[in-house]
Structures are given as structure tokens and as C-alpha cells.
Amino acid sequence: MIPFSPPRIDDKIIEEVNDTLRSGWITTGPKTKRFEKQLAEFSGMQKVLCTNAATTGLELILRWFGVGPGDEVILPAYTYCATANVVIHCGARPVLADSKKDHYNLDPSSVANAITHRTKVIIPVDIGGYPADYDEIRDIINSHHNLNRFSPGSAMQEKLGRILLLSDAAHSLGACYKGRPAATAADIAVFSFHAVKNLTTAEGGAIALNLPDQFDHDDLYKTLNIMSLHGQSKDALAKSQVGNWRYDVLMPGYKANMTDIQAAIGLVELNRYKDDSLKRRETITDQYNAGFSNEERILLPQLKDGDTISSFHLYQIRIQDADEEQRDRIIEEIFKQEVSVNVHFQPLPLLTYYKNSGYRMMDYPHAFNLYQQEISLPVYYNLSDKNVKTVIAAVKHAVSKIMGE
Ligand SMILES: *Cc1c(COP(=O)(O)O)cnc(C)c1O
């Protein structure tokens, strides 16, 4: 069976993790701090704080920005549930916007229509690793009308003076937006290092900061670091220094710190990310593109447009004219040929909690059409050229079988 996206765990990773275990320091410490610095450099962001997941990173930012009851946060119907769940945790309301007609990412005009005086944050998601339309969304945020009706409800909202542009960059570390690192197009980007993501730390995430000049990024880093660790004035490493036992609690904080065991994996992964992992992913997607080029019924994903380039996290094909049931049968046929595939994602209105909360799938027609024809193919470092060929043959066979010759 060809798996969907196993992590790349080799001797290098195991040695670095062993080194951490033997060092006697296994929670947040020197390796996490080194990983943060290297991530900031790589992503072009001013400051990075590592967390135990992207989900907690997103929630910390919403809490820091003072998002709560009565507030609205705009995000795509077409995303993983984490993007919306954190908004619910804060007591605010997720307002869903539709995808573009032929692309999973947010449709800026749908975002514009969803803004009200209650909107505090917009969370574009770089689906599959392809950057959202940040410039268009930023222009909408900065329009006269939207600046005027923005009504700050916290000190940080007052200080920013507009809607926060927060990127759910769970898929897109290493992507390019108009020639620069994609994360820099947002005010804040949150990466995920979950086991299936492009770069993994088993579980983990990072908050990357790029706010306007009125924010002091060193101060903000300290605040978020304290928020991520119970509100304690000192972290474990500082407390372990001789005689430095006393600490204070400044707020009822969260528990969201990354451990050095995770950072050890991340350091190895990041070191080989750009020139090795991403290159291999790109080659695999090129092979898929070539393999499906003569198949009119298989619509290929957009991965490049000039100097906007995906991080090649997902290879999402669509089966032209397929309905949901046909797509499901095609997937069954592919699995019968010992190839694992996936669907990214079931739009939120299809999921019980969101359906019961009153979100209706018919209000997001593009998202539904994309979903019902979507299949994600395996992309991972150790997927061999031979296995890529097997996947291509399996998909073609399944499509012919279900959709007809
Ligand atoms: C994986 C994922 C997340 C959550 O990441 P965790 O690190 O598992 O919390 C959030 N958003 C999207 C789009 C994801 O795919």
C-alpha cells in the first residue's frame, strides 16, 4: 500500500532527538529558541514563537488581539475545522466566505461581502500550500469604508486600527507570494508542524510576526511567550538557573509551549527543507502534471503563477463533471489498487457542529463544487518515481472505470 504522507524519520532525526534526551533538557529550551530564530530567518518574519500546535498558536493570537463575544472572524468555508474552532473557543463567531470558482482559496469578493462593523480578524488559509490573495484582501481591509467602520474593542485592536490579517499558514511554509516568502504578506502567520505537514516536529506550530511599526516585536514575543506558559513571568529554563526559583503569574495563561524534543526534529527538518524536501515535492508534482497532461477529465491544481509558488503541500486534482458519489467511488477504486488518497477538505457546513449552528452548504457553492470533485494524491519525500507512476496509473484507471472511457 502506498501511504498518503508518512513523515521522513531517518538517522539524522533520531540522532538529534537522542542528543536532546541525553542533554537532560527535554522541555522548552535552547533548541526551541534556535529553531525559532532559524524559522524567522527562513520565513522572512520579524519574530517567531514556537507552540505545541498551529491550533493553539491561532488561538493565542485571537486572545492577544482581544477577540471575544460579539466579534466576527472571517475565514473560508473550505478549510480544516481548526481554523474555525479557535474562533468558537474565544466566544466569537466564525463568518464563512466562499472559495474562488476554480481555486480552493478565499474569494476576495466573498470576503468583502462578509465584513461588518463587528469583523476583527480575517484568516485566509493557504490551501495546499498555495498563497491566498493577500494583496486584494489587504486592500479590502484598508478601504476607506472598512477602516471607518472598524470598531476596536481592545487595546491591541485600538493600536492596529483595522482588521487583523492573520494567515493560517499550516500548509505553506516555504511558499512564495509575488516573489517573497508568503508569510510576509500577512500581519501574522501561523505554521503547523503536525506529523502530516511539509515540515514536522511530530506535533507543533509557530506564530510568525510581521506587524506594522507601532508594535514592538520583542515585547510582543515576550507577551505571547508568557501567554503560552500559564502567564508565568519566567519559563522553566530561567527558573532552573541557580537561586532563580521565584516567579509570578501575570495572567491566567495557556499551556502551549513547544518542547526541545520537538524542536530537535524541526531543526533537522528545516536545515534540509528548501534544497531537499521542497525540491523533491516539486519534482513529484511535476511528474503528476506530466502524467495527467493528456487526461481532460482530470483538472490539475494551480501550483505556480509567475513568482507566486506553492509549498507543494497537497496535490489536489479535481474530476471534471464528477458528483460527490462518483468522486467517492473513484477513491474506492484507487484504494483497491493499493494507493492511499485523501480529500481536503470537507467544507465546514457539511460537518455536524457547523451544520447544527446554522451554516448552510448552499451558501458556499464554489466550496461545495470544489469539494465534491477533489482528490488529494500522495506527496512526500520518500515517494519514489516508480510509486508516482503507480499512483498516476491507479487514478487514470479509476477515473475511466467510474466516469466511462
Ligand atoms: C493541520 C491544520 C491546522 C492545525 O494544525 P495543528 O498543528 O494540528 O494544530 C490548521 N489549519 C489547517 C488548514 C490545517 O491543515
The ligand as an ORCA input file, in Angstrom:
! r2SCAN-3c Opt
* xyz 0 1
  C      -3.269     20.994     10.162
  C      -4.054     22.254     10.049
  C      -4.267     23.082     11.159
  C      -3.931     22.658     12.565
  O      -2.602     22.396     12.767
  P      -2.172     21.708     14.164
  O      -0.696     21.963     14.186
  O      -2.521     20.281     14.043
  O      -2.887     22.397     15.233
  C      -4.886     24.288     10.975
  N      -5.311     24.678      9.762
  C      -5.163     23.906      8.665
  C      -5.643     24.402      7.342
  C      -4.544     22.659      8.783
  O      -4.434     21.866      7.716
*
